[in-house]
Amino acid sequence: NAGVTQTPKFRILKIGQSMTLQCTQDMNHNYMYWYRQDPGMGLKLIYYSVGAGITDKGEVPNGYNVSRSTTEDFPLRLELAAPSQTSVYFCASSSQRGAGETQYFGPGTRLLVL
Amino acid sequence: AQSVTQLDSQVPVFEEAPVELRCNYSSSVSVYLFWYVQYPNQGLQLLLKYLSGSTLVKGINGFEAEFNKSQTSFHLRKPSVHISDTAEYFCAVSPKGAGTALIFGKGTTLSVSS
């Protein structure tokens, strides 16, 4: 049981490049989330999904896109990378039973935009 | 809207000393309360959570937290810390009946030295 896995672990991008951060969970969770963590700022929600085919914006969605074609996968797309997107990105998942459920986090992707 | 304030950004302590990490929250609705821990270069994992019932919650690794509704606080305590408790600790809230998104505080870095 791998839980939540993320790839890549680390990536350097040039300004204007695009990339997809991959996230997969094997716990059959309906809810999945993307957060970014900036130093001294805690985690901010970028996008979330309550099931395959359903996504919604979080607190800081600008510059990102998501899709959810399967229960297991929730990729995050950066179309035109900007230095402000330098951050650590965490994917998480939780069961469908609603608020109060534990979120399980992946190990994170560290992204540097130069 | 909800917000979470962690009152100390850094807490240095000696091994075997007691520690308290402070968390206050603001919300116009009832919330669930969480503490997550992040060890160096890892994702977040749940320490404990308060959903209802007894206001004293026990978690993993000897940590406990007390929910105080009148003071809107959820402070984390451990009577005797170990070097291995060195990590970043995040307090978070999730509003009841409003999905499962977590609102995080900025984190407290606990540094335990011998």
Interface residues (C-beta under 8 A of the other chain):
Chain A: V4 Y31 Y33 G40 M41 G42 L43 K44 L45 Y48 V50 G58 F90 A92 S94 G98 A99 G100 E101 T102 Q103 F105 G106 P107 G108
Chain B: V4 S9 Y32 Y36 N41 Q42 G43 L44 Q45 L46 K49 L51 F90 S94 P95 K96 G97 A98 G99 T100 A101 L102 F104 G105 K106 G107
